[in-house]
Amino acid sequence: MNRAFSRKKDKTWMHTPEALSKHYIPYNAKFLGSAEVEQPKGTEVVRDAVRKLKFARHIKKSEGQKIPKVELQISIYGVKILEPKTKEVQHNCQLHRISFCADDKTDKRIFTFICKDSESNKHLCYVFDSEKCAEEITLTIGQAFDLAYRKFLESGGKDVETRKQIAGLQKRIQDLETENMELKNKVQDLENQLRVTQVSTSPAGSVVPKSPSTDIFDMIPFSPASHQASVPTRNGTQPPPVPSRSTEIKRDLFGAEPFDPFNCGAGDFPPDIQSKLDEMQEGFKMGLTLEGTVFHLDPLDSRC
């Protein structure tokens, strides 16, 4: 199919786009747990995980342990798993990391999804027990993925470029602050050396002239007319001439080339931001398989 998304004709979305875009849809369920799986997709993959977790829960139930209840909050920003009373977030699964979602047709209470863990990068299968809403929850996750995908296509390219420019500017500011601090330290060292020289060369009983007033950065205010005269000679020699600035390359007051955000290349922003953008793009491109129906992002490379 040429469409970016496809779904079964007999399936309709459960909620309005506004409900998932501006708010979240809450569901109550029992959390059987999560199990690591080898593949990001596949019916047999989740079946094996469900069997393992069901067996583990059966043993714990025989020991008197109850299946913990959780609250699911589903929106275009992901699926949150919270403790119902304290609202403490136990897991936060971003949509571009969810690759498979299904409800069990043999046991209509069970639904599950596979999500790539953000820290270990392992694929984890989350299994839940919902007495009445298993299929609805599955469809809601699918709808949230649908909306998130469309939002990513509509503004993803612009957002990525804007983030790159902002990250480039932030990096440039950090570099300038570092250069400024180094220059300030050098100026301070030169001032200290100048004071020592004046004290050692002044006759006994003479009054050492006061140092000129400094600005808020503890630096001597710059005066183009008196700059050459203010620099003292040492041992009868003149200070080295100030190199003339090149007319070809304009530089700022820190001696660096002015930053142009429109020429922001791939290496101008921190690697952690780039890795997150790449990971989001890769996750959306993999798509979401929902009950045998694949949600994929074919136009992604051409749009972003």
Salt bridges, closest charged atoms under 4 A:
GLU36 OE1 - LYS122 NZ 3.90
GLU44 OE2 - ARG47 NH1 2.86
ASP48 OD1 - ARG51 NH1 2.81
GLU71 OE1 - LYS87 NZ 2.33
ASP103 OD2 - LYS105 NZ 2.66
ASP107 OD2 - LYS54 NZ 3.03
ASP107 OD1 - ARG109 NE 3.38
ASP129 OD2 - ARG109 NH1 3.88
GLU135 OE2 - LYS11 NZ 2.37
ASP146 OD2 - ARG7 NH1 3.51
ASP146 OD1 - ARG150 NE 2.69
ASP175 OD2 - LYS171 NZ 3.37
GLU279 OE2 - HIS96 NE2 2.84
GLU279 OE2 - ARG97 NH2 2.98
GLU291 OE2 - LYS105 NZ 2.68
ASP298 OD2 - HIS296 NE2 2.85
ASP301 OD2 - LYS285 NZ 2.87
